Amino acid sequence: VTPPPIRTPPDPSPDDLAWAEALWDGAEGPRLLSLCRLIPLKGVDQAIRALAALGRGRLVVAGDGPDLGRLRRVAEEAGVTDRVRFAGRVEGGSGRPRSIPN
């Protein structure tokens, strides 16, 4: 049995660090991150509701998929649209999205 090689990721660039910090927007409290294809099976709606129950913090949802519209409505209904950031699809080595719609 040969284990798969483990590659150490490169250190983030100053631009990557600035981009990531901008997503958090100086959030106080817990910082939650969801990185997945946005489909109901992933349970991102539960993370949104958990954020509402916490009463503070921020959730960054990085990904895209057919559930995006429903998740935006869940955030609105839960009263946390100001604390949920939909960062869009991420790809490539830096993990930075092609765009940051919100």
N, C-alpha and C positions, 0 to 999 in steps of 0.2 A: 504494500500500500504506500503510495506516494501522496503526501498531503499537497493540496494546491498551494502555489506560492502566495505569500502575503506581501503585498506591495504597500509600502509606507506612502500615504498620500503626501503630496507636496505641501509645504507651508502656504497658507493663504497669502495672496498679495495684498498690499495696502488697499487697492481698489475693491477687492473681494470683501475685506473687513469693513470698509466704509459702506458697501452695499448691504451687507448683513445687518450692520448697526442701524441703517436707515429703515430696514423692515421692522425692527423692534421699536423704533421711534421713541426711545427713552422710556419704554414701558416699566412701570413699577410693578412689583409682584412677580408671580410665576410667568415664565416664558414657555409657551407650548408650541411645538412644531409638528406639522403633519406633512409628510413628503410621500405622495402616492398618486396613482391614477384616481381621479374622482369618480368613483362608482359607489352605489349604496352599500355594497358589501364591506367597504373599508371602514365605515363607522365614523367618518369625519363629523357627521351631524352630532354624534355623542360628544365629541371633543368640544364642539361649539356650545352645546348645552352645559357641559362641565365648566367651561369658562364663565358662562352666565351664573352658575351656582357659586363659583369662587368669588364673584363680585369684584375682581381685580385681575390684572395681568393682561397678556396679549397672546393671541393665537395667530401664527403664520401658517397658511395653507399653501404649500408649494406643490403644484400639480395642475393637471387639466383633465377634463373628461366630461361625460354626459350629465353628471350630477351637479355641475357647477351652479346652475341656476337655482336648483332646489336648495343647495347649501347657502347661497346668498339669502334666500327667503328665510331659512332657518335662523340665520344670524340676525336678520331684521326682526323676526318674531320674538327672538330671545332678548332683543334689545342690546346687542353687542356689536353692531356694525362698526362702531368706532374702535373696537378692540380686536377685530378679526381682519387680517390682511390677506387677501388672495393674491399671491405672488405670481401666479401663472406657471406654465410648464418650465421645468429646469432640465438642462441637458448639458453634456460635455463635462470636461474635467473640472472646471471651476464651479459647476453647479449653479451658475448664474442664469436667470431666465432670459429668454429672448425679449421679453417686455414685462413690465410690472403694472398690469391693470388692477384697478381696485374699485 
